[in-house]
Amino acid sequence: MERGCPLHGRRRYLVVSLWSRLGHGLLLALLTVSLVYTDASAGAGDVLWEDKLDLGRDTTAAGGLVASQGTLFALGVGPNTSSPCGRADILVRAYRPKTGDLRWYSRWNPSGCTDVAAGIVAAAERVVVAGTGNAHRAPPGPLVVRGYDANTGDVAWEDRCFADFSHAAFASGVATDADRVFVAGVCNRSAFLRAYDAGTGAVLWDGSETTAGMVLLAADGGRLFGVGFTNLNTLLIRAYDAATGTLSWEVRPDAAFDRAHVSPSLLLTAGGGAVFAAWNSGTGDHRIQAYDADTGTLLWQDDPGGAVEFVMAQGRLFAGGFSNLRAPMTLEAARSGGRIRDRWRRGRWVGIS
């Protein structure tokens, strides 16, 4: 698995990989952070530096990445060192981008058992991580949020929402806009949606409710966007005023979904005056939709032919993944009209307008 994050300028790109192999009956994993050249100049694609963290046997690890104020922050989980509790920790590593030198390292075990991370963001000289404690149990909990000093790694603030014995608490999404951080998830009987001051951890507004909940979040231009479900398992896309939490608009895509299959495949991003959502219906229907960020009007939609990951860059949406025949696939779509330039599908290039 590889994930990337563009840095300052056009030449550098940070890649986080999870390498795993099976040996002597044990699953081994390495969290790998690499910086490479990506433009067409001499040396493009060369690895400038690489750091590998051997997480040991029986490891579950998930990568996340953010770049801010000249520092790269990598997020992982592991190792799973004991049973039945597991004790996997949430790992945060801060690097100098030019050299790969490690500035600071945090190993956080909020529950004392197996913990997982939902995401990492940076704002207002803080790095904020959201996650879930006791993830191996049913139900899991608590939902945890921690803000680090981006320069030193010191803990600046922390918030937790605890589950009772019969209801779950977990984080599913995190986003940032200006000096605000937003976290989505579930806590006890309510969907959790909370806005924090990134610097102090003060709660700015709380949009938790019982009728609908957001799974993933994205923020852009003073708005917070979420994709999730109603309590009737209807897919839901919403926009909020990022400063106040006031609901700006809401749409419910006209399609039937199998929530058990949709939740792991949801994607959401925003930029250039639009918000983009993608999902797999669970019945073979893969969808990307683009909405106007101000009004919620559907701008365009497409079936990419398979599950994808996507990223915004220079006003365009880039997506890549596998078709239903597991052939490599990439696509590039502009906001206006959703014109898809090229797609690799079923083993050949085809142009689509």
C-alpha positions, 0 to 999 in steps of 0.5 A: 500500500502506498500513499503520497503527499505533495510538498513545497515545489514540484519535485518532491513527493513523499511516499508511505508504504506498508511492506509485508511478507510471510516468513516462518508462519509470521506476518512481518511489516515495515512502515517505509517513508521515502522522498522521491523526485517526481518531475520530468527533470534529470533524477526524476524518481530517485529516492532521496532518503528512506526510513524503515520502522520494523514493527515486528511480528503480528503487526497491523499498520496503517499509513497516514501522512501530512506535510506542514511548516517544513516538517513531514509527519507519518502516522502508523499503528503497531506492533501487536505484541501480546494477546488477547489484548494486542497492545498495538500503539498509535505511532507518529514520526516527524521528519526533516524533508531534505535529510530524513532526520527524525525530529521527534517520535511518539508512541501512544497507547491510549487504552492500554490494548489495541489502538488504531488511528483514523487520520492525521492533520496539521494546523496552527503549529499543531499535529492532530491525530484521531483514533480508537482505543480497544479496537479489538473489542466489541464494542470498541472505545474510547474515541480519542483525539490528541494535539501535538506541538508540531515542533517538539512532539509535546502533547498540547491537548487531548479529548476522549469520548468513552463508550458504555458497555453496550455501545461503541466509540470510534473515530472514522474521519478527521479534517482541518480548515484554517486553525480548526480541526474536525473529527467524525465518528461514533460515541455511544448512541450518537454520531460524533462530529466535533470542531476543535481549536487546533491550538488549544483543543477547545471545542468550538461546536458539536454537531453530534446527533442520533439521526445521521452520522458522517464517516469521512470529512474534508474541508475547503474554503470555509466549509466542512464536507462529510459523507456518511449515512442516515440511521436508515442506511441511506448514503448522505453527503453534507456541507457545514459552515466550518466556523459555526457547524450550521448545515449548508446543504445535504444530498442523498444519492439516488441509489441502493447501497449495501452499507456493509460493503460501502463503508470501507470504500467511501472516499471524500475530498474537496477543492476548486469549488467542488466536493468529490465523493466516491463509493462502491455500492456493494453490488458492483456499482462504483461511483464518483460524483462531483458537487458544487461546494456552495449549493450541492448541485451535482456537477458530474458523475462517472463509473470508474469501473472499479475501486479507486483512491483519489487526490486533488492537485492543481484544480483537478481530481486524479484517481487510480485503482483497479477495474473489475477485471483487476487491470491497472486504471488511472483517470484525470477529471476536471471539475467542469463537466467531469471530462475524463482524459485517459483511462487504463481499463481491461488492459488497454488505453481508451480516451473518454470525453 
